[in-house]
Amino acid sequence: MTRVMKLAFGSVIIGLLVMGLKAVAWWLTGSLALMSDALESLVNVAAALAVVIALRVAERPADTNHPYGHHKAEFFSAVLEGVLIVIAALFILREAYGGFLAPYAPEAPLGGMLINAGASLINGAWAWVLIRAGRAHRSPALVADGKHLITDVVSSVGVLIGVGLALVTGWWVLDPIMAALVALNILWSGWGVIKHSLSGLMDEAVSEEELAQIREIIALAASGGDAVEAHDLRTRHAGQVTFIDFHLVMPGTTTVDEAHMLCDRIEAALMDALPDARVTIHVEPEHKAKHSGIVVLS
């Protein structure tokens, strides 16, 4: 089992633990704001299970029906997570509306707040682990899960502040108001997750910083050989994999062996910097030069 998969399973376990703690806090108090927090944790568990399934699919090797692999399964998982977040937010808004019309005082608020705070600390620590590991392993599903947990922590802090103010002032209408604010925050988070995932499904290019790095690697690796320029550079990312293809212009007198050796050198340099890269190089004769691509120093 890969480290990414272990972390995905860990998210399910942590999600169940946090959901249980927040459910206890809600049961003790009857607070709508704490209920909204518990429901968001339920979404976390469902999303974590979706990530596990998606990663299992993404790990499958390429086959005749999927010659480029199954890496985009991670983006489908993230889209599903975003949809679940939106559904939970709409449910919370409905409950908050009812509570706003007829506000009431929660029971044992201090005990519930302490339990909720403990659950939020667990969530925050695990979110940091997921985001750091997701970026290291280039896993959009783990990063999306971690960012969602961060919004959960922010929501929980807001909930605790709101319930605390209601307890001090006696304005119990603050409880459903905080629940509604949590729901709006969750809606924004869900939209962000969906937007990022759709960019991957639409074969969006890598970031400008990564593109500049790729161009520099190609120029350095091709220097000192027969290459004249590289043009028509295209990139896209799918899960942990970055696809790179471009045309490499060489003199017509270059032998096949020489061209092949240079292409191998460029591929090796790119894969040293981007271990999960998939590189395709199309060699062209010198008269195909466009004089607008990556200049290679001889």
Phi, psi and omega in degrees: 000129181288164179296322179299317180293322178298319179294323178297316176295323178299324179297323178297314182295313179297320180298318178295319179297311182295318179299319179297317180296316181290328176295322176297317179299318178294316181297323180291326190253327188074012183289131177295324180295317177290329174297318180297322179294320179294321179294324177296326177291328175297320176297321179302317180296314179299318180294321179296321176296321178296322178296317179302313180297316182296318180294323177298319179291317183296333181283347181297141179289161177299147178223186184295327180276337180227071186295340178263009178091186184243027190294333184288353178302329179296325180291323176299321178299315182294323176298315178300319178299317179298319178296317179298321179299316181296317179299316179299319181297319179295322177296317180297319179299321179296315179293322180295325179297316177297319179292328178293323179289327181223076182292150179213161182273124176295157177265150177043054185296325183295315179299316178296321180294321179294317179295317180297320179296319178298318178297323181292324177297319177298315180299316181297317180295318182290325177299318179299318179297314183295314182295317180296314181290323180297320178289323180294322182261006178055050180248104180296331180294317179292319179297316179298319179295317179295317180295323176297320178295326177297317178296327177296318179296315178300316178299318181297319178298316178298319179298313181297320178296315181296314180294323178297317178295320178297321180294320182286318187268338185081006178273084187288350174295341177296333181298304177294330178296317178296322178299318180294319178297320176300317180299318179296320177297320178295320178301316180297319178297316180299319178297319180298318179296315181296316181299314181297319183290322179295328178297323177290320178293333180269015177059044177295144181291165177293169181296162179300322179296315180291325178296319178297321177297317180297315180299318180294320180296317180298314182298317181289317183291329182273347182291151180085357179249204182270353185297144180259312180199166172235131180222178182054043178289127178230142179223156171202158180236144178219103183064232181277353188259138173247123179264130182230127172218148181198168177259134180246119183269129180222155177301148181295343180278352181293134179283162178299317180299316181295317179296319180296318180296320180292318178298319177299321181294318179293316179300317181297319180294319179294320182284339172294319180278325181232086187304332182261023180283149172239112190250132175234124182240127177254115182276134181230154178286167189297331182288352177272000182300139180254349180055033181219007183255223180270118181283132179253126180276131181275000000 
